[in-house]
Amino acid sequence: MTNIDPSRSAGATTSGLSDKGLSARSIGVLGATVIGISCIAPAYTLTASLGPTVAAVGTQMPGIFLVGFIPMLLVSLGYRELNSAMPDAGTSFTWATRAFGPWIGWMGGWGLIVATVVVLSNLAGVAVDFFYLMLGQLFGNPDLADLASNVVINVLSCLVFLMAACYLSYRGMETTKAVRYVLVAFQLVVLVWFSVAALVQFGTGTAFDALAFSAGWFNPFLAPSFSAFTAGISLSIFIFWGWDVTLTVNEVTKNPKTTPGRAATLTVGIIFALYILVAVAALMFSGVGVGELGLGNEGIRGNVLAALAGPVMGPFAILMSLAVLSSSAVSLQSTFVGPARTMFAMGHYKALPMRFASISPRYKSPGFATLVAGIVAWVFYAAMRMLSTDMLTDTILTLGMMICFYYGVTAFACVWYFRTEAFTQARAFFLKLLAPLVGGVILGVIFATTLYDSMNPDYGSRSNIGGVGLVFILAMVLFTGGVVLMLLMRRAEPAFFQGRTLRKGSSTDRA
Amino acid sequence: MTRVANYVVAYEATERGNEAIELGVALARLTGAELRLCLVLPHSSAVPAKVGASASDFQALLEEQGLEWLAQAALRIPADVVATTNLLWADSATEGLLQAVERFDSDRIIVGASRRGILNRFTIGSVANSLLHASPVPVALAPHGYRAPEQITRITCAIGTRPGWRTLLDSVLAFSEGLTVDLRFVTLVEVDAYRTHATGGEAVADENESGAHLRTVLDYFSTHSRAHGDITTEVASGHNVEAAVEALDWQETEIAFVGSSRLAQPTTIFLGITAHRMLHALPVPLIVVPTGTHARLTR
């Protein structure tokens, strides 16, 4: 059926001591929940998304956060089915290739790589901002915090951060369980602290631009326009990005039947509560105006918590710096693994040059692919710093689009792969066809709408080239770049594109 | 003895891994043991990250690569040596190798030193280093660039006066039983090491004391040894351990034995400071033997 199975052609007798490479460590509901929250990295996602979301939908932010979860949920259900049907595959690239053949598969893989490269650069950008902010708080010298706005220092610091993360990833290091627990607990405590402090200031009348709470904030359909609504949903997908991991950790959980589902539910419950709390508190404290601390202020919106932590938390603002810095640093390192492994798999199936398929003999990690991911992320970051007046906002908007693209491709891959067996029973119909289909359609609509809207020069940071919005140009460069690379690859190495390395099929095929 | 001894060879697809194989071959030719070439791959579960790149894809391809590496490793084994290749999954290389030792009931672990060593000498890599602090069986270290000789002709045993020397001797006795190989016992004497104003007389006294100890060693060994070959003793002195090691002649076809530190747990090894410094100057493979009271004697 596939040629993913390793060819056991070793000359000498070979025995495996432990059957498969899966860790014997078993993860319970709590452990899987911690993994889920740690993947989402709420401190980082909130600081990156609060501003752009308010810019899109204003006070409807809490409602948008709630409905934004729906497409993520629908697609993740499909992900889970693909994951259990093709246990040897693990990325959008292999899934989409198996379902749709090499061309769409290649672009699906490309979408994933691009999305991760964009998020790597955004993560590094947030980490750099908070690093200098923390130095400033530590030494009581605001000049240190301002160093982050010096482009040269900023780009070079980012290089250091990315290279450090890249190196740790190359060495195959993973965050230990204990560190992960501590960081997750710390993030939750600091974010709740921030929210409570903001609400207390609202109560005592010291809030920056007090905005009375309204139940109408939870109605997403009060968003100013359909474009605003889709932009908000696109950002919400970004804030839940990573949640699907809890559904696919079943291979190492104590009870693969129940643990992932319970952990995923618990994770999303905690994340919902946290996001709503922080979103409401931020709205009540700052308002949506364009004043110094207003959520609509373009000067602060790419990294809102950096600006608000000081006024809200006073001397304890440094805790927020630590929480965001640690969550983005850990995310930075672990996020390298995704694109590196996808490029590695693409190299292996000859969809990318062979060099990408090399594994470091010492550290057993895809060394070349990891290095390439690091370099590309940094070049992207440096280019964006030069071109955009609000690099963080623009990258988040681009990112939302990219996530919609590769999630959408994967969702449709699920529908297509299971097309014949989906009609055999109700459960299969719902999980393998209906849910991913609806999710995929929603993502497709969001993708198309935001792509169209981003042509407007006023979109995002209002950076534009020749009157066309920078975000649109960026998306086009990334997509056409992918198509060009794909065609070059097709010329140089046709095997993959002729379906000789990874065959197309559906769930009912038998070898 | 019906049981055939076996040695775990810590393999990785690098020069260091090849050197470990070379030493494995040399020792297997000497004692007739079988080799277990072990490649340890890291357990990695789905790495928790925003991009749900589950481990399975990578894991399957990594396994494929591992088997390919092992197939290459098997080609390095000459016809006169029996070897199996084994793919292991563990959280760390050290953990995997220790599990293999337990599983195969192995007698020794053979590991290459770090590539970064200069002048063909030892610098300990991280895997070797952690094995040297945790292994229940002797650890054999291959120096940089090591190639197996046709035959090992001499075993040099560096022996001190501290408790544990007898266990080291017993280990060498067990290892050399029935073999045709020369044995050389040396003690290393540091002159002027901590007595800056040492007189020539004191140094001579030191050497005499060492000489007397070596005679005790020789008596003990000659009574028990069932090896065929010449037995010699030597006292090497130098202003430090490295110089003392360099003062000795070393043949390309020899291996060295040293006991582990008193700091070790009763059953495992722990490389002492002197042994560690010896390593820096040693041009031949070194086997570090557990000398704790509960150490198991192996072939």
Interface residues (C-beta under 8 A of the other chain):
Chain A: I4 D5 P6 S7 R8 S9 A10 G11 A12 T13 T14 S15 G16 L17 S18 K20 G21 L22 S23 A24 R25 I35 G36 S38 C39 I40 A41 Y79 N83 P87 D88 A89 G90 T91 T94 L112 A115 T116 V119 G172 E174 T175 R180 W241 G242 D244 V245 T248 V249 E251 V252 S331 S334 T335 V337 G338 P339 R341 T342 F344 A345 H348 A357 I359 P361 R362 K364 P366
Chain B: E12 A13 T14 G17 L37 L41 P42 H43 S44 S45 A46 V47 P48 A49 K50 V51 G52 A53 S54 A55 S56 D57 F58 Q59 A60 L61 L62 E63 E64 Q65 L67 E68 W69 L70 A71 A74 L75 I77 A83 T84 T85 N86 L87 L88 W89 A90 D91 G96 Q99 A100 R103
